Amino acid sequence: MQPKRIQAHLKSRMLWYVAAAIVLGWVLGYVNGPFIKQHQPTLKTMVTIIVFLMIYPMMVNVRLEALAKAARNLKGLGLTLGYNFVWAPLFGFALSKVFLNNPDVGFGFLLVMVVPCSSMSLGYTGLVEGDLELATVAIAASFVTAVAAIPFWLGVLGGSFHVPIPMGVVMNAIFVVLILPMFLGYLTRLGLMRWLGEKGFRRIAPIFPVITLVSMFAIVFLIFFMKAAVLAQKWSLVALLLIPESLFILVTLTLVTWLDRRLGLSYEEHMGLVFASTGKNNGTAIALATTAFTSLAAIPAAMLPIFQIVFLVSYVKFEPWVRRYFGAPPAAIAESEPVLAERG
């Protein structure tokens, strides 16, 4: 099977794979408690390796040079950064305080809210014929902005959870999870482009999101495997995440749609930023939580794909209504296959 077909398969069934990883990890972890205690160092090493395999391939497909084009649409770019790094942290903080009593889980939920947007938003944008250039710029800018936004919001809001926040460890984690993979990914992209050419790179590009997706499933499995006993005692916390995570996505989609129309964005511009403004990069949040904090703090990020996929795919299904709402003409019948993003 070709990498692009594997990527499409994993994306379309991500909900089921994440759910399977959660259930399998929880069950196997619950019945293998002694094994987990005995092999804690090995399991932590595996987490570190898988975290790198999850983040680095993602960065290979992020075009940092697209930032040079940001001046073409400062309004759209500014809105995306505002949604991601002002609205999301503040609204997420309020939701965590209302619905999540456990400080580690509440802090983990806040951590999800301050990470950059999901690079998978490009796939949704392509399916609804949105502005892919704007989406690409928004994603690249969000990853760069996150380097400063994450420690800022954790410092401003994180203390209220009474969870120790060793900023030195946090900055080291940001370096390992964001800066170093971004730098290595960019160098890898440049090297592959020179070696294979643009067409050759596009042919192998789907391999990287496949590695990211498989690694994400593996890390979700390990989180629930290593914390199965604790989660069995606190299963209600996992169930309770249904409310704040669903509310965040639903309210944000509604707000972004209404505000973008009021501010005069076109249908294409709106679709170029709505997914990048709503979807969160759970892989980055998981990596930061497991690197700088606890596996329990990674539970909200591990659960997020279940809710995120349902709502974002549903929004794609509402494309005809969104077109009418923005006064755009109906979509033309495609004469070829839909454009799919080559990023995961």
BAMIBA-313120 format. One line per 8 residues: number of its first residue (from 1); their letters; for each residue x, y, z of C-alpha. Coordinates in Angstrom, 2 decimals. Layout:
N
NUM) a) X:Y:Z ~ ...
END
This chain:
344
1) mqpkriqa) 0.00:0.00:0.00 ~ 1.34:3.44:-0.95 ~ 2.20:5.91:1.83 ~ -0.48:8.35:0.67 ~ -3.15:5.65:0.91 ~ -1.89:4.62:4.34 ~ -1.98:8.26:5.44 ~ -5.55:8.67:4.16
9) hlksrmlw) -6.57:5.43:5.89 ~ -5.08:6.46:9.24 ~ -6.61:9.94:9.04 ~ -10.08:8.72:8.13 ~ -10.07:6.14:10.93 ~ -8.11:8.09:13.52 ~ -11.06:8.13:15.89 ~ -11.17:4.34:16.00
17) yvaaaivl) -7.42:3.89:16.28 ~ -7.18:6.36:19.17 ~ -10.14:4.69:20.91 ~ -8.52:1.27:20.39 ~ -5.18:2.52:21.77 ~ -6.94:3.91:24.86 ~ -8.92:0.72:25.55 ~ -6.04:-1.65:24.81
25) gwvlgyvn) -3.55:0.35:26.86 ~ -5.96:0.68:29.79 ~ -6.85:-3.02:29.87 ~ -3.31:-4.34:29.39 ~ -1.92:-1.84:31.88 ~ -4.51:-2.76:34.50 ~ -3.64:-6.48:34.35 ~ 0.13:-5.91:34.16
33) gpfikqhq) 0.75:-3.63:37.12 ~ 3.85:-5.48:38.41 ~ 5.41:-5.44:34.94 ~ 4.91:-1.68:34.68 ~ 6.53:-1.02:38.06 ~ 9.47:-3.26:37.21 ~ 10.13:-1.67:33.82 ~ 9.44:2.01:34.53
41) ptlktmvt) 12.86:3.24:33.25 ~ 12.47:1.29:29.99 ~ 8.93:2.56:29.46 ~ 10.03:6.17:30.06 ~ 12.82:5.72:27.51 ~ 10.27:4.38:25.03 ~ 8.09:7.44:25.65 ~ 11.02:9.76:24.87
49) iivflmiy) 11.83:7.92:21.63 ~ 8.21:7.85:20.48 ~ 7.75:11.54:21.32 ~ 10.62:12.40:18.96 ~ 9.20:10.10:16.25 ~ 5.86:11.87:16.63 ~ 7.09:15.48:16.43 ~ 10.10:15.44:14.09
57) pmmvnvrl) 8.33:14.00:10.99 ~ 5.56:16.54:11.46 ~ 8.09:19.36:11.27 ~ 9.54:18.09:7.99 ~ 6.27:19.03:6.29 ~ 5.91:22.46:7.92 ~ 7.10:25.11:5.48 ~ 8.65:27.81:7.63
65) ealakaar) 9.46:29.84:4.52 ~ 5.71:30.36:4.13 ~ 5.97:32.93:6.93 ~ 7.40:35.36:4.35 ~ 3.97:35.37:2.68 ~ 2.12:36.33:5.85 ~ 1.97:40.00:4.85 ~ -0.53:39.10:2.14
73) nlkglglt) -3.22:38.43:4.72 ~ -2.38:40.04:8.04 ~ -6.04:40.05:9.11 ~ -6.44:36.29:8.66 ~ -3.08:35.51:10.24 ~ -3.74:37.82:13.18 ~ -7.16:36.27:13.77 ~ -5.70:32.76:13.79
81) lgynfvwa) -3.01:33.67:16.29 ~ -5.62:35.46:18.41 ~ -7.92:32.44:18.41 ~ -5.04:30.07:19.21 ~ -3.09:32.04:21.80 ~ -5.61:34.41:23.42 ~ -9.08:32.93:23.14 ~ -8.09:29.26:23.54
89) plfgfals) -5.98:29.66:26.72 ~ -8.48:31.96:28.44 ~ -11.60:29.97:27.49 ~ -9.81:26.68:28.17 ~ -8.71:27.94:31.60 ~ -12.31:28.84:32.46 ~ -13.59:25.43:31.31 ~ -10.94:23.59:33.33
97) kvflnnpd) -11.84:25.50:36.49 ~ -15.55:24.79:36.07 ~ -15.44:21.13:35.09 ~ -12.12:19.59:36.18 ~ -11.34:19.24:39.88 ~ -8.18:17.17:39.55 ~ -5.26:19.64:39.34 ~ -3.11:17.44:37.08
105) vgfgfllv) -5.92:16.83:34.60 ~ -7.00:20.49:34.75 ~ -3.45:21.62:34.12 ~ -3.18:19.11:31.26 ~ -6.31:20.59:29.72 ~ -4.79:24.08:29.93 ~ -1.63:22.73:28.31 ~ -3.69:21.47:25.36
113) mvvpcssm) -5.18:24.94:24.97 ~ -1.81:26.71:24.71 ~ -0.14:24.42:22.15 ~ -0.12:25.36:18.44 ~ -2.86:24.38:16.05 ~ -3.05:20.99:14.38 ~ -1.19:20.60:11.07 ~ -3.96:18.19:10.07
121) slgytglv) -6.15:21.25:9.59 ~ -4.65:21.54:6.11 ~ -6.40:18.32:5.13 ~ -9.80:19.68:6.17 ~ -9.05:23.01:4.46 ~ -8.25:21.25:1.19 ~ -11.45:19.21:1.30 ~ -13.66:22.32:1.58
129) egdlelat) -11.66:24.37:-0.99 ~ -10.37:26.85:1.56 ~ -7.31:29.10:1.30 ~ -4.46:26.59:1.67 ~ -1.78:29.30:1.56 ~ -3.37:31.11:4.50 ~ -3.73:27.81:6.38 ~ -0.07:26.94:5.76
137) vaiaasfv) 1.10:30.37:6.96 ~ -1.16:30.14:10.02 ~ 0.26:26.75:10.99 ~ 3.89:27.80:10.53 ~ 3.33:31.04:12.45 ~ 1.52:29.17:15.24 ~ 4.42:26.79:15.78 ~ 6.86:29.71:16.00
145) tavaaipf) 4.56:31.72:18.30 ~ 4.06:28.71:20.57 ~ 7.71:28.86:21.64 ~ 6.92:32.07:23.56 ~ 3.19:31.55:24.20 ~ 3.46:28.22:26.04 ~ 5.78:29.36:28.88 ~ 3.91:32.69:29.08
153) wlgvlggs) 0.47:31.15:29.64 ~ 1.74:28.37:31.87 ~ 3.40:31.02:34.01 ~ 0.33:33.30:34.09 ~ -2.44:30.71:34.49 ~ -0.74:27.44:35.41 ~ 0.05:28.38:39.00 ~ -3.62:28.32:40.00
161) fhvpipmg) -3.66:24.53:39.61 ~ -1.00:24.19:42.34 ~ 0.99:21.92:40.07 ~ 4.77:22.47:40.25 ~ 5.88:24.22:37.07 ~ 9.66:23.96:36.76 ~ 10.17:26.57:34.05 ~ 13.67:25.31:33.36
169) vvmnaifv) 12.26:21.86:32.59 ~ 9.44:23.43:30.58 ~ 11.87:25.43:28.43 ~ 14.02:22.35:27.94 ~ 10.91:20.41:26.89 ~ 9.95:23.19:24.44 ~ 13.45:23.00:22.99 ~ 13.27:19.20:22.64
177) vlilpmfl) 9.65:19.05:21.46 ~ 9.39:22.19:19.28 ~ 12.60:24.05:18.52 ~ 14.99:21.15:17.85 ~ 12.50:19.11:15.75 ~ 11.53:22.30:13.86 ~ 15.18:23.02:13.06 ~ 16.02:19.42:12.14
185) gyltrlgl) 12.79:19.06:10.18 ~ 13.52:22.20:8.19 ~ 17.06:21.01:7.40 ~ 15.68:17.61:6.41 ~ 13.14:19.24:4.12 ~ 15.81:21.38:2.45 ~ 18.08:18.36:1.99 ~ 15.34:16.19:0.52
193) mrwlgekg) 14.17:18.98:-1.80 ~ 17.70:19.35:-3.18 ~ 18.22:15.60:-3.48 ~ 14.83:14.57:-4.87 ~ 13.44:17.78:-6.27 ~ 10.01:19.15:-5.46 ~ 8.12:16.37:-7.25 ~ 10.22:13.68:-5.60
201) frriapif) 9.68:15.23:-2.19 ~ 5.93:15.36:-2.72 ~ 5.93:11.64:-3.52 ~ 7.55:10.73:-0.20 ~ 5.93:13.50:1.89 ~ 3.02:11.27:3.07 ~ 5.55:8.98:4.80 ~ 6.16:11.62:7.50
209) pvitlvsm) 2.57:12.05:8.69 ~ 2.22:8.24:8.68 ~ 5.14:8.04:11.15 ~ 3.59:10.85:13.21 ~ 0.16:9.20:13.33 ~ 1.48:5.74:14.21 ~ 3.70:7.28:16.90 ~ 0.73:9.19:18.29
217) faivflif) -1.30:5.98:18.57 ~ 1.68:4.36:20.31 ~ 2.09:7.20:22.81 ~ -1.64:7.20:23.62 ~ -1.37:3.46:24.27 ~ 1.65:3.95:26.54 ~ 0.00:6.76:28.53 ~ -3.02:4.63:29.38
225) fmkaavla) -0.84:1.52:29.83 ~ 1.44:3.22:32.35 ~ -1.39:4.97:34.26 ~ -4.05:2.24:34.05 ~ -4.26:1.67:37.81 ~ -4.61:5.38:38.60 ~ -7.16:5.88:35.83 ~ -9.20:2.92:37.03
233) qkwslval) -9.61:4.74:40.33 ~ -10.29:8.08:38.63 ~ -12.30:6.90:35.61 ~ -14.87:9.62:36.23 ~ -12.23:12.25:35.38 ~ -11.76:10.70:31.96 ~ -15.53:10.67:31.39 ~ -15.78:14.25:32.62
241) llipeslf) -13.39:15.43:29.90 ~ -16.25:14.91:27.46 ~ -17.84:18.17:28.59 ~ -15.00:20.75:28.44 ~ -13.36:19.32:25.33 ~ -16.66:19.17:23.42 ~ -17.67:22.63:24.63 ~ -14.34:24.16:23.61
249) ilvtltlv) -14.55:22.87:20.04 ~ -18.26:23.60:19.57 ~ -18.12:27.15:21.00 ~ -14.89:27.97:19.15 ~ -16.27:26.79:15.80 ~ -19.36:28.92:16.35 ~ -17.37:31.99:17.45 ~ -14.86:31.79:14.60
257) twldrrlg) -17.60:31.34:11.99 ~ -19.64:34.30:13.28 ~ -16.70:36.65:13.84 ~ -14.99:35.88:10.53 ~ -18.18:36.78:8.66 ~ -18.67:39.97:10.70 ~ -15.08:41.00:9.92 ~ -15.59:40.53:6.20
265) lsyeehmg) -13.47:37.45:5.50 ~ -14.33:35.48:2.39 ~ -15.48:31.88:2.48 ~ -12.03:30.71:1.30 ~ -10.23:32.77:3.94 ~ -12.54:31.53:6.67 ~ -12.04:27.91:5.69 ~ -8.30:28.57:5.58
273) lvfastgk) -8.24:29.49:9.25 ~ -11.27:27.93:11.01 ~ -9.67:24.48:11.34 ~ -6.28:25.95:12.26 ~ -8.05:28.08:14.88 ~ -10.05:25.24:16.45 ~ -8.02:22.04:16.13 ~ -5.25:21.59:18.69
281) nngtaial) -2.00:19.72:18.20 ~ -2.53:16.94:20.71 ~ 0.79:15.37:19.74 ~ 2.70:18.44:20.92 ~ 0.65:18.62:24.13 ~ 1.28:14.93:24.87 ~ 4.99:15.40:24.22 ~ 5.23:18.40:26.55
289) attaftsl) 3.17:16.75:29.28 ~ 5.17:13.52:29.29 ~ 8.50:15.37:29.02 ~ 8.00:18.12:31.60 ~ 5.08:16.97:33.77 ~ 3.18:13.73:34.44 ~ 1.43:11.14:32.30 ~ -1.81:12.08:34.07
297) aaipaaml) -1.45:15.61:32.69 ~ -1.27:14.06:29.22 ~ -4.73:12.45:29.50 ~ -6.68:15.48:28.12 ~ -4.41:15.58:25.06 ~ -4.73:11.83:24.58 ~ -8.54:12.08:24.69 ~ -8.80:15.18:22.47
305) pifqivfl) -8.68:13.43:19.05 ~ -11.91:11.58:19.84 ~ -13.84:14.85:20.19 ~ -11.83:16.92:17.75 ~ -12.31:14.58:14.81 ~ -16.06:14.26:15.34 ~ -16.66:18.02:15.39 ~ -14.23:19.00:12.62
313) vsyvkfep) -15.49:16.31:10.25 ~ -19.05:17.42:11.04 ~ -18.05:20.99:10.13 ~ -16.74:19.73:6.80 ~ -20.16:18.15:6.23 ~ -21.74:21.59:6.84 ~ -19.75:23.08:3.93 ~ -22.87:23.97:1.83
321) wvrryfga) -24.40:25.87:4.76 ~ -21.14:27.71:5.49 ~ -20.89:28.71:1.82 ~ -24.37:30.21:1.93 ~ -23.63:31.94:5.25 ~ -20.57:33.66:3.71 ~ -22.40:34.41:0.45 ~ -20.13:32.14:-1.61
329) ppaaiaes) -21.37:30.29:-4.71 ~ -22.01:26.53:-4.41 ~ -19.03:24.28:-4.89 ~ -18.41:23.21:-8.46 ~ -18.50:19.52:-9.24 ~ -14.89:18.40:-9.11 ~ -13.43:17.04:-12.32 ~ -10.59:15.35:-10.51
337) epvlaerg) -9.84:13.98:-7.07 ~ -10.12:16.45:-4.18 ~ -6.92:18.16:-3.15 ~ -5.58:16.63:0.03 ~ -2.83:18.15:2.11 ~ 0.41:16.25:2.31 ~ 0.75:16.90:6.01 ~ -0.34:15.02:9.03
END
